[in-house]
Amino acid sequence: MSNINDKLLAAKTDNPLLTSLHEIAQPAEINWLPQTLGWQLLVLLFFTYLLYRVYLVIKKYLSNAYRRAALSHLAELQLTLDESNELKKIPLILRKTALYGYPRLQVAPHLGNAWELWLDKECQGSDFSGQHRGVLSQLAYAKRPKLSTQQIQAIKEQAMFWVKNHRGAHD
């Protein structure tokens, strides 16, 4: 092998035109960072906006923790006519959810039909004051509510709908 290298080296020196040749210098790698102030400011503005959007998403997630808790409590309820204590939790969960989502002065004064109307006003599509009129009061105060299993299931679904879709102070 050294014999071949020696022959090539000798061939280079034998030819006077090849003696002045050198390896060419490679150009520097392209720098992908912006070089001008305008582009640097634009990149900084973009990342600031991106961080702000992430902050808003996290803030919304944290402010809706009460919704997730209320929905999980409603989902865990075993609703049967024999379990009146479980049935009493539906109006209680709705009241607590409303107190978390709205100022106390808006929620506390409402009772009975006024409470049902307020729930309907705060969430489009809910129907506590129409088809389910008086059910929340009956669940909260009656020892043995006179409701069918379908009515109980419907009020539970209505409560879950309200918890998911109401728009409170945090929204």
N, C-alpha and C positions, 0 to 999 in steps of 0.2 A: 504494500500500500504506500509506503513512504517513497517507493520508486516512482509511482504515478504522480504523487504530489511534487516530487522533485522535477519531473519532466514538465508539469504545468508551470511551475515557478520559473523554470528555465525558458519555457516558451514565452512567458510574459516579458522576461528581461531581454530576450532575443529580439523582440519586436519593439522598436523604439516608439511606435504609436501607442502601444498598450502601457507603457511605463507611466504615462501621465494620467491614466484613468484611475479614479477613486470611486468608492461606493457612494452613491448619492444619498443625501440626507433625507430621511422621511419627514413629511410635514407633521406638525404637532396635531394631536387629536382635537377634534372639533369640540369646543366647550358648549354644552347644551344650555347653560345658564344664560339668561338674557343679559346682554352687555350694556344696554342703554337704560337710563333712568326711567323712561316711560314704560318700558316693558317690565322692569322690576316692580314699579308701582302697580301695574296691572296684575301681575302675579300675586303680589301682596294683597291687593284688594280681593282677588278671587279666593284666596285661602282664608281671608277674614270672613268673607261671605259664607264660605263653606263651614267654618267653625260656628258662625252664628246660626246657620240652619241646623247643625247638629245640636247646639244648645237648645233651640226651640223644640226639637223632637224629644230630647231628654226631659225638658221641662213639662211638656205635654204628657209624657208617659208618667212622670212622677205625680203630676197634678190629678191624674185619673186613677190613682191607686184606690181611691174610695169606691170607684165604679167596679173595679175588678173584685174588690173584697165583697161588695154587695151582691154582685152576680154569683160569686162562689157560694155565699151564704144561701141565696135563693135556690141555687142548683142542688145544694145539700139537703134541703128540706124534704122530709118524707111526709107528703100531704095525704092524710087520711082523715076521715071524720072522727076516728077515735082519738087522734092526737090533737086536742084543742090547743095545747101549748105550742105545737109546731105551727098551727094556723095563725096564732097571735103574732108570730114573728114577721109575717108578710107586711102588715102596716107599720110595724116597728122598723123594719129594714128600709121601707120607703121614707119614713120620717127622718131616719138617721142620714140616709143618702141625700135627701133634700137639704138637711142642715149642713152637710159638708159642701154641697154644691152652691148654695145660695146664702146670703146674709140671714142671720137669725131673725131679724125684724120682718123679713119677707115671708118666712116659713111659719114661725111660731103662732101667729094669731089665727091661722086657718084651722077650722075643725069641721067635721061632718061634711055637708054638701059643699061648703066653701073650700074645704081641703081638696075634695075631688075636682071641683072646678079649677082650682089653682094648678093641680097636677096636669089637667088637660091643657091649660093655657101654656104651661111651660114646656110641653112636649107635643108637637103635632103628631097626630095619629093615635094618641092614647085615648081611651074611652072609659074613664072611671066615673064620670058624671052621667053617662048615657046608659049603656047596656049593663054596666056594673054598679049602678047607683046604690049606695048604702052598704055595699059588700064590705068595704074596708072598716066601716064602723062596726058592722056585725062581727067581723073577724076579731077586732080589737077588744070589744066589750062583752059580747055574748058568751055565756058559759058553753053552750052547745049551739053553734051556728047552724041554721036551717038552710044548708046549701048542699047541692048535689056534688058528686065527684067532678063532673064536667065543669061546674061553676068554679070550684076551687082550682082546678087546673087552668081554667081560663084567666082567673085573677092572678095566678102565679105568672103566667105568660105575659099578661098585661104589665105586671110589676117589672118583669125582666126587660120588657120593651121600653118602659119608661126609664129605667136605670141606664140602659144602653144609649138612648136617644135624646135625653133631656140636654138642654144647653144652659149650663150654669155660669157662675162668675169666672170660672177657670177656662172656659171655652172661647 
